[in-house]
């Protein structure tokens, strides 16, 4: 991985692979650039740029008060500046999709389009409460094999069906680091404080942020069993933006892996729209 310097001096990690259309891949709240390992082989025809947010993956930890969507959006724009890229398309998973909408509102001239993976302007409280339940807590499993077995059971209960065990083994290696004392999260545990403090404030109306994407190529990937993105929110998104490409991914919760056939079909069609 390579590094760049954020506006406040933190060193942040990124990957820059391939040539062609620049696609900035932004991961979920506690995730990192490995989140896109499953879809990356299918995106060999683009310049795929992946960033580890501050406090996640290989990036520096900072004050938890800076673990916010606006700050992470600024970090993303700084990365584009560092790479000399004027405009990019964003493939945003969960938190990454919120960042894409934030950039559309604040710096739309930097966007070529946005593909949102299981996220919209309204977040289902069920999913948010579930995230708060594990956020900042270290895994109880000591080894990858045990963590993979546990994750498979948990994710099946949350709507993931027919996922081979090898996929969960790969996922836990993205999420955790093996240490002498057991597995550790690959993110700053103080991220929990950032999310709890943000939740103590009135939730902003994010519909104007979604509407800011309106005249750009937009796509939405939706896990049919998602506890973050409801059918009602999807219906309103599609009403507001009838041109938005849409994939409902069967047997998936929050979030689809993005290499499912229906997800890939929509992503590739969206990339053609961007071009």
For each residue, the residues with C-beta under 8 A, 3 or more apart:
1: 13 14 15 33 52 58
2: 13 14 15 16
3: 11 12 13 14
4: 11 12 14 78 79 82
5: 9 10 11 12 78 82
6: 9 10 11 12 54 74 75 78
7: 74 75 78
8: 62 66
9: 5 6
10: 5 6 54 59 60 62
11: 3 4 5 6 59 60
12: 3 4 5 6 51 52 53 54 59 60 75 79
13: 1 2 3 33 51 52 57 58 59
14: 1 2 3 4 33 49 50 51 52 79
15: 1 2 33 48 49 50
16: 2 47 48 49 83
17: 40 47 48 49
18: 43 44 45 46 47 48
19: 47
20: 45 46 47
21: 45 46 47 89 112 271 274 275
22: 46 47 49 80 83 85 87 88 89 112
23: 43 46 47 48 49 88 89 90 91 271
24: 49 50 51 76 79 80 88 89 90 91
25: 33 35 36 48 49 50 51 90 91 92 93 96
26: 51 53 72 76 90 91 92 93 95 96 97 99 100
27: 31 32 33 35 36 50 53 56 93 94 95 96
28: 31 35 93 94 95 96 255
29: 94 95 131 135 191 195
30: 56 135 175 185 187 191
31: 27 28 34 35 56 93 94 95 174 175
32: 27 35 52 53 56 57 58 174 186 187
33: 1 13 14 15 25 27 36 50 51 52 57
34: 31 37 57 173 174
35: 25 27 28 31 32 93 174
36: 25 27 33 39 40 48 50 91 93 258
37: 34 40 170 174
38: 41 167 170 257 258 259
39: 36 42 43 91 257 258 259 263 264 267
40: 17 36 37 43 44 48
41: 38 44 259
42: 39 259 264 267 268
43: 18 23 39 40 46 48 267
44: 18 40 41
45: 18 20 21
46: 18 20 21 22 23 43 271
47: 16 17 18 19 20 21 22 23
48: 15 16 17 18 23 25 36 40 43
49: 14 15 16 17 22 23 24 25 79 83 85 88
50: 14 15 24 25 27 33 36
51: 12 13 14 24 25 26 33 59 75 76 79
52: 1 12 13 14 32 33 56 57 58 59
53: 12 26 27 32 56 57 59 67 72 75 95
54: 6 10 12 59 60 61 62 66 67 71 72 75
55: 59 60 61 62 64 67 187 188 190 191
56: 27 30 31 32 52 53 59 186 187 188 191
57: 13 32 33 34 52 53 186 187
58: 1 13 32 52
59: 10 11 12 13 51 52 53 54 55 56
60: 10 11 12 54 55
61: 54 55 188 190
62: 8 10 54 55 66 67
63: 66
64: 55 67 188 190 191 193 194
65: 68 194 197
66: 8 54 62 63 71
67: 53 54 55 62 64 71 72 188 190 191 194 195
68: 65 71 72 194 198
69: 72 73 95 98 99 102
70: 73 74 102 106
71: 54 66 67 68 74 75
72: 26 53 54 67 68 69 75 76 95 99
73: 69 70 76 77 99 102 103 106
74: 6 7 70 71 77 78
75: 6 7 12 51 53 54 71 72 78 79
76: 24 26 51 72 73 79 80 90 99 103
77: 73 74 80 81 103 107 110
78: 4 5 6 7 74 75 81 82
79: 4 12 14 24 49 51 75 76 82 83
80: 22 24 76 77 83 85 86 88 110
81: 77 78 84 85
82: 4 5 78 79
83: 16 22 49 79 80
84: 81
85: 22 49 80 81 88
86: 80 110
87: 22 109 110 111 112
88: 22 23 24 49 80 85 110 111 112
89: 21 22 23 24 111 112 113 114 115 217 271 274
90: 23 24 25 26 76 96 99 100 103 111 113 114 115
91: 23 24 25 26 36 39 96 115 117 258 267
92: 25 26 95 96 97 98 99 100 114 115 116 117 119
93: 25 26 27 28 31 35 36 96 97 117 118 119 255 258
94: 27 28 29 31 97 98 117 118 119 228 254 255
95: 26 27 28 29 31 53 69 72 92 98 99 119
96: 25 26 27 28 90 91 92 93 99 100 117 119
97: 26 92 93 94 100 101 114 116 117 118 119 120
98: 69 92 94 95 101 102 119 206 209
99: 26 69 72 73 76 90 92 95 96 102 103
100: 26 90 92 96 97 103 104 111 114 116 213
101: 97 98 104 105 114 116 121 206 209 210 212 213
102: 69 70 73 98 99 105 106 209
103: 73 76 77 90 99 100 106 107 108 110 111
104: 100 101 108 111 114 209 212 213 216
105: 101 102 108 208 209 212
106: 70 73 102 103
107: 77 103 110 111
108: 103 104 105 111 212 216
109: 87
110: 77 80 86 87 88 103 107
111: 87 88 89 90 100 103 104 107 108 114 213 216
112: 21 22 87 88 89 216 217 274
113: 89 90 216 217 218 219 270 273 274
114: 89 90 92 97 100 101 104 111 213 216 217 218 219
115: 89 90 91 92 218 219 220 221 266 267 270
116: 92 97 100 101 119 120 218 219 220 221
117: 91 92 93 94 96 97 221 255 256 258
118: 93 94 97 221 222 223 226 228 229 254 255 256
119: 92 93 94 95 96 97 98 116 123 228 229
120: 97 116 123 206 210 220 229 233 234 237
121: 101 205 206 207 209 210 233 237
122: 206 230 233
123: 119 120 127 128 228 229
124: 127 128 226 227 228 229 230 233
125: 128 129
126: 129 130 227
127: 123 124 130 131 226 227 228 254
128: 123 124 125 131 132 199 228
129: 125 126 132 133
130: 126 127 133 134 158 227
131: 29 127 128 134 135 195
132: 128 129 135 192 195 196 199
133: 129 130
134: 130 131 137
135: 29 30 131 132 191 192 195
136: 185 189 190 191 192 193
137: 134 189 192
138: 182 183 184 185 189
139: 147 150 176 182 183 184 185
140: 150
141: 144 146 147 150 182 183
142: 146 182 183
143: 146 147 178 182 183
144: 141 147 148 169 172 173 176 178 183
145: 148 149 169
146: 141 142 143 149 150
147: 139 141 143 144 150 151 172 176 183
148: 144 145 151 152 165 168 169 171 172
149: 145 146 152 153 165 168
150: 139 140 141 146 147 153 154
151: 147 148 154 155 168 171 172
152: 148 149 155 156 163 165 168
153: 149 150 156 157
154: 150 151 157 158
155: 151 152 158 159 160 163 168 253
156: 152 153 160 161 163
157: 153 154
158: 130 154 155 225 227 253 254
159: 155 223 224 225 226 227 251 252 253 254
160: 155 156 163 225 251 252 253
161: 156 251
162: 251
163: 152 155 156 160 167 168
164: 167
165: 148 149 152 168 169
166: 169 170
167: 38 163 164 170 171 257
168: 148 149 151 152 155 163 165 171 172
169: 144 145 148 165 166 172 173
170: 37 38 166 167 173 174
171: 148 151 167 168 174 175
172: 144 147 148 151 168 169 175 176 183
173: 34 144 169 170 176
174: 31 32 34 35 37 170 171 186
175: 30 31 171 172 185 186
176: 139 144 147 172 173 183 184 185 186
177: 183 184 185 186
178: 143 144 183
179: 182 183 184
180:
181:
182: 138 139 141 142 143 179
183: 138 139 141 142 143 144 147 172 176 177 178 179
184: 138 139 176 177 179
185: 30 136 138 139 175 176 177 189
186: 32 56 57 174 175 176 177
187: 30 32 55 56 57 191
188: 55 56 61 64 67 191
189: 136 137 138 185 192
190: 55 61 64 67 136 193 194
191: 29 30 55 56 64 67 135 136 187 188 194 195
192: 132 135 136 137 189 195 196
193: 64 136 190 196 197
194: 64 65 67 68 190 191 197 198
195: 29 67 131 132 135 191 192 198 199
196: 132 192 193 199 200
197: 65 193 194 200 201
198: 68 194 195 201
199: 128 132 195 196
200: 196 197
201: 197 198
202:
203:
204:
205: 121 208
206: 98 101 120 121 122 209 210
207: 121 210 211 240
208: 105 205 211 212
209: 98 101 102 104 105 121 206 212 213
210: 101 120 121 206 207 213 237 240 241
211: 207 208 214 240 241
212: 101 104 105 108 208 209
213: 100 101 104 111 114 209 210 216 218 241
214: 211 218 240 241
215:
216: 104 108 111 112 113 114 213
217: 89 112 113 114 245 270 273 274
218: 113 114 115 116 213 214 241 243 244 245 270
219: 113 114 115 116 244 245 246 247 266 267 269 270 273
220: 115 116 120 234 237 238 244 245 246 247
221: 115 116 117 118 247 249 256 258 263 266 267
222: 118 226 229 234 246 247 248 249 256
223: 118 159 226 229 249 252 253 254 255 256
224: 159 248 249 250 251 252
225: 158 159 160 251 252 253
226: 118 124 127 159 222 223 229 230 252 253 254 255
227: 124 126 127 130 158 159 253 254
228: 94 118 119 123 124 127 128 254 255
229: 118 119 120 123 124 222 223 226 233 234 254
230: 122 124 226 233 234
231: 234 235
232: 235 236
233: 120 121 122 124 229 230 236 237
234: 120 220 222 229 230 231 237 238 246
235: 231 232 238 239
236: 232 233 239 240
237: 120 121 210 220 233 234 240 241 244
238: 220 234 235 241 242 244 246
239: 235 236 242
240: 207 210 211 214 236 237
241: 210 211 213 214 218 237 238 244
242: 238 239
243: 218
244: 218 219 220 237 238 241
245: 217 218 219 220 266 269 270 273
246: 219 220 222 234 238 266
247: 219 220 221 222 262 263 265 266
248: 222 224 262
249: 221 222 223 224 252 256 260 262 263
250: 224 262
251: 159 160 161 162 224 225
252: 159 160 223 224 225 226 249 255 256 257 260
253: 155 158 159 160 223 225 226 227
254: 94 118 127 158 159 223 226 227 228 229
255: 28 93 94 117 118 223 226 228 252
256: 117 118 221 222 223 249 252 260 263
257: 38 39 167 252 260 263
258: 36 38 39 91 93 117 221 263 264 267
259: 38 39 41 42 263 264
260: 249 252 256 257 263 264
261: 264 265
262: 247 248 249 250 265 266
263: 39 221 247 249 256 257 258 259 260 266 267
264: 39 42 258 259 260 261 267 268
265: 247 261 262 268 269
266: 115 219 221 245 246 247 262 263 269 270
267: 39 42 43 91 115 219 221 258 263 264 270 271
268: 42 264 265 271 272
269: 219 245 265 266 272 273
270: 113 115 217 218 219 245 266 267 273 274
271: 21 23 46 89 267 268 274 275
272: 268 269 275
273: 113 217 219 245 269 270
274: 21 89 112 113 217 270 271
275: 21 271 272
